[in-house]
Structure formats: structure tokens, C-alpha cells
Amino acid sequence: MSLTRNQIRLLIGAVIAVLSLVVQPRMSAFAQELFAEAAILAIFALSLDILARSGLVSFGHAGFLGLGAYAFGGLTVLQNWPAGAAVFVAIAIGIVVGLIVGIFAVRTSGAFFIMVTLAMAEMFYSWVFRSPIFNGADGMGGVPRLDIKSLTGLDLNNPVSFATFCIVMCILAWIVVEFIAITPFGRTLDAIRQNPNRISALGGRVFSYRLAAFALSGAIGAFAGVMKVQHTNFLSPDLASWIISGDVLIIAVIGGMGTFVGGIIGAGLLVYLKEILSSNFGHWYLFLGGIFIFVALVLPRGIVGTFLDWTDGRRASKSAPAATESET
Amino acid sequence: MGLDPQFIIEQLLNSLQFAMLLFLLAIGLSVIFGLMDYLNLAHGTIYMLAAYLAYSIAQLSGSFWVAFFLAPVAATAIGMVLYLVLLKRAEMETHLVQVLLTVGVIYAGTDILRHIYGDLPKGVTQPEFFTAPVQIFGVSYPSYRLFIIGLGLVIQIGLYFALERTRLGALVRAGVDDRQTVETLGVNIGAVFMLVFAIGTYLAGVAGVVAAPIFGVYPGMDATIIILVLIVVVVGGLGSLKGAILGSLLIGFADTFGKILLPQFAMVMIYLVMAIVLIFRPTGLLPARRFTGAG
């Protein structure tokens, strides 16, 4: 076995994709809901992770989720737009807002970037929380799902079909980010994360690349919001709250930041854990907290990150003493 | 809404009082971050823990003052155990791992307190000495809130002298600016950090106790305030006392006056202040020297 780190990562993703598609239709109606939720959160985690490629970690990603959800919900419910067109407009809004906010957000980095993004998301949250247009804190129901029956034969109002659709969308999003990561653009982001000063000294436009990554992340995040609000059929300011930003951050860290597939595993794990803990224990946040503490102390690189490091170690010990470089 | 001078004076005092609470939490978070690069979100859990301890102690002893002196000490003791058993292990990890760890502590801590005390908010009565309002600048103002302002000022002056005039303070400032050099000079920075962590935790505990009679004690009170405290630290700049003071004043005023001037967008005011500061000063207004560079 001499698979490279990247090949192992892709293999894990492919196995999860196939397993999900095979297992999901055979599960109970309730499990379908969990599959859909996990797949949507996984898309959201991917949007955070593609930004993390450039070395920026956002604590306000729920802003993009909420933005996509409110754009889609507003256009379909209030303006009676067809859902298909609303999806594209919601993604476009994600890009535009990503560019505008990014112009000053990506000037900062580290803890400061965390705070600026948090502030931006909270501004959006407090706006929709009070906004009479979207019925403020009470939220707004009746958000429709996409009608793709004539195209694919899938009726998305059927839970099985919707869960399948979510998984397929998640796989597509994963392929997109994996593809972007190997383009020159993606490679440059990687280099910026490893040493922004060096890239800057070499003449790389760190600001522009990070801005582009932020807008791209905004697009995928808004798409996750579009999916999320189709799943619940309900617009709520909570979609944009910092708790959601924290959840997705934790999902990415648990899975392994920068591994893409880690976010998918993290999303599945968090949805599953929340479900079994909350239905079996009254004080399930205690257990969830305990799991976070465990992961932070025992698997600080996340599940996938730690696994990949372990395979690196095995490879290194098998091969000649020559130094091996990891790819990511 | 009346904007008469009396009303404005009252709100200015309210802002100042809230700023003092924010400061008590922000200074610990800021110096802990500055000295050890540790992003300790569980700082707010200590605030909540101290508030609950104050409730219990006040119930048992029947006196706010017993709680005022004992609860922060007890919270600090628990905080130090938490640090030595759990938090210390992530000292060398990235901020993200520290966030994961301390969010885990927040979740677990909130649930434990909820298990003990229940979901309903608890009230702590104000000390009898400060129940009557006092006349100040022509307005009648709750004396308990004035007490918080005074307490905050005393602590700020005390910390200023401790940091600027003592050997330990010099070590802390030097450690924030360049930890490795200080270590190379033979200083046990770990011991200095322990002490700083204890003082920061103690002040968070004091904040929890004095806040309890005003805001009540409830599960989740830590999350409400920790976001504001993080903003204070970012606006003020990392690792500096002056930054924490200035940041807490700005955010205290923005919060209070935001609620009056733009009731529809109360929180927006705070984030607006933060966004404007960070556009012009990406590292905050008065950061310690090490943080004046990019990011």
C-alpha cells in the first residue's frame, strides 16, 4: 500500500459517498431526515474548509447560511419567484456579499478575522431578527422545495428523495472543492495558508486570493442555506446565529480542518451524536461537551487529520530514512 | 423618547457601569491571550459559575458581602483546577483546538450548573447598604450601580500599578511582547502565566458576583456576555490594560446608546463600532507591542 495522503483522503470521501447513497434509501423515515440534515451541514462545513485553505477561519459563517436561506425564502415566498431561479440568485448574493464584506474582513487574519466575521454575521442576525419584512424573530414558514420532478423524476417533497438529493448535492459540492483545491488557484491558497508573508514577498496577491476564497466560500455557504431552508421549509433568524457558526467550526475541527472529507464526517457525527444523546439523556450537552474536550485533547488534528498523520507515519517508517513531505 | 440632560446622564452612568463589567472579564481574556496565545472561551463560564456560587452563598449566609468575598475565590479555585487538569494540555495547540476544548467546557459547565440549579433564573438581592438611590449630577441613580463603577475604577487603578510598578507586572508586559526572550533570561513564564490566569479568573468571578443582582443568574448568561467581551478585546487591542479599558468603554457606550438611539438595531451599533475600528486599526486601538503588526 503506497497511497499518498491525498489519495487516502479521496478514497475515504468516495467510500462515504457510495455508502450514503446505498444505505440511505433503506433507512427509516426518521433516519432520512438525519441524512438530509447531515448532508446539508456537510456542504456548509465544506464552505468553511475551502476558506480555511487560505489560512482564514471564520466564526461568522452562519451569516452566509442565513443569507442564502433568507434570499431563497424571501424570493420564493414573498416574491413568488420560481425556486430554481431563486437558488441561483441566492448563490449570487452569497458571492456579492462575500466580496463586499471580504474587502475589509480579509485585511485581518487569525483571531481578528474570527471576530470580524462574527460581527458581520451578528449584524445580519440582528437585522433579520427585527425585520418586519421577514416577520422578525417569529420567522416565516411555507418555503417551497425545488421542483425537479420533470428533470429527474425525484419528488423532493418525499423525504427519501429529498435526502438523496441532499447527498448528491453534498457529493457535488465535495467534488467542486476538491477540484478547486488542485487548480493553480487552490494551490496558491494552500501556499498562502502555509506562509502568507513568503507568498506576498514572491509577488503573490494574498489579499485578492483570500478575497476570492471568501466569496467562493460565501457562495457555497449560501447554497447550504438554500438547502437548509428547503429542508425545514421555515425561515428563522436562528439560521444566522453564532451558535450555528460555532457548530460548523466544531464540525470542521472534529473532522480535521483542511481535509474536506473531515467536515463531512464531522457533520454526520455531530448530527448523530446530538440525536442519540438528546433522546437518551436529559443533560446531553454535558456529554457533547465531554466529546469536544476528548477530541481536542486526544485528536487535536481531527479524526481524518489524525488518521492521515498516522498513515504518514507508517509510510515514513516503511520507506527509506529519506524525509517524506506531506502533501497538505 | 426624551433626550433630556437627566436621561443622558443616567444613560452615561449605565454605560460606565456596563463598561466596568465588560472590563473585569476582558482584562483576563486579553492578558491570557496576550501572554500565552490562549483563546479561553471558558472565561465566561467562570463568570457564570461565580454568579451561581454567589447565589448559593448569599442564600446560606443571608449576606451579599459574604458571597462577594467568597464566590470569586471559590470560582478561581475551580478555574485553576480546570486549567491544570484540562486547559493546560492545549497550550501548545492552535486556537481552533483551544476553541473546541473551551466550548466543550462551556457546554459541560452549563449543563452541570443547570442540573444543580435548574433552568429558571435565580435572583440575588442587592446588598442592603446600596438599596437606596443617590443623587448625582442632579439625577437619582441606583447606588449599587455606582458601587460597580467605583469598584471597576479601583481595580483598574490597582492593575495599572501592578502592571507598571511591580516586578511581576514588568515580567507580564515583557512576556506579552516577547515570551521567548523572557524565558531565555531564566524567568519561569509558566509560573507567571499561572498567576495571571488566577488573577484573570478571579476578576471574571468578581464580575459574575456583581452582575448577579442586576442581570439575574441563569444558564447561558456566559454566552450572552462572552461575545461582547471578545469584541471588547478585539476593539481595544490584545494584551494591554489600556486597550481593555478603552475597548470596554467604547462597547459599553455603544451597547447602552445603541439600545436608545436605534432600538430596532440595538446590537448593530456594537458591530458597527467594531467594524469601523478594525477597518482603520486592524489590530485594535491600543494593542500590546507584539500585536501591532499584521494579524
Interface residues (C-beta under 8 A of the other chain):
Chain A: V57 F104 R107 T108 S109 G110 A111 F112 F113 I114 M115 V116 L118 A119 M120 E122 M123 Y125 S126 W127 R130 W242 G246 L249 I250 V253 I254 M257 H283 W284 Y285 L286 L288 G289 G290 I291 F292 I293 F294 V295 A296 L297 P300
Chain B: F33 L39 L86 R89 A90 E93 T94 H95 L96 V97 Q98 V99 L100 L101 V103 G104 V105 I106 Y107 A108 G109 T110 D111 I112 R114 H115 I227 L230 I231 V234 L238 Q264 F265 A266 M267 V268 I270 Y271 L272 M274 A275 L278 I279 P282 T283 G284 A294 G295
